Amino acid sequence: MTTNSQKNPMPKWKKWLLGLGIPTGIIVIALALSPFWADYEKPILRDQLPEPAQVFLQTHYGNSKTALARKDVEWLEKEYEVILTDGIQITFDRHGEWKEIKHKAGCVPMDIVPAPIQEYINENHPGLCVREISQDRRKIEVELTNRLELTFSKKNFLLIDWDD
């Protein structure tokens, strides 16, 4: 008669098999989920962009035609890149908000540039305009037509760095 206080020790082969099963299971799950974070680029149509990106393009670049639109996926990040026929490149985040705008010739429309940054440029760099602009959660960077790069805080639009 055995009591609950007496336990049968697990055989070594069962421990060994259990030790292999957990890491193997993790590897199998990781491989099964890998397409969700695999890197890829996929051409898409302009109307397959997120709605805010479509509205942005229509509002600011309504007369420009799209040369290329694609969805870029890297790990769990997703963004959209649009190249217009006049060479303008615009990158949008997964929600369709612009992240970066590059003009090879000409200037970024001033209604895209936040008003305090426009005022700073007009006061301190008259006659110049923004050729490139990018933003993330903390800052907005602009490159002027003279190649001067200015970095502003996104919170209060104060100049925090510059590079010539």
Sequence and secondary structure as in RCSB ss.txt:
>XXXX:A:sequence
MTTNSQKNPMPKWKKWLLGLGIPTGIIVIALALSPFWADYEKPILRDQLPEPAQVFLQTHYGNSKTALARKDVEW
LEKEYEVILTDGIQITFDRHGEWKEIKHKAGCVPMDIVPAPIQEYINENHPGLCVREISQDRRKIEVELTNRLEL
TFSKKNFLLIDWDD
>XXXX:A:secstr
   TT      HHHHHHHHHHHHHHHHHHHHHHHHHH  EEEE  GGGS HHHHHHHHHHHTT  EEEEEEEEET
TEEEEEEEETTS EEEEETTS EEEEE SSS   TTTS HHHHHHHHHHSTT  EEEEEE SSEEEEEETTS EE
EEETTT  EEEEE 
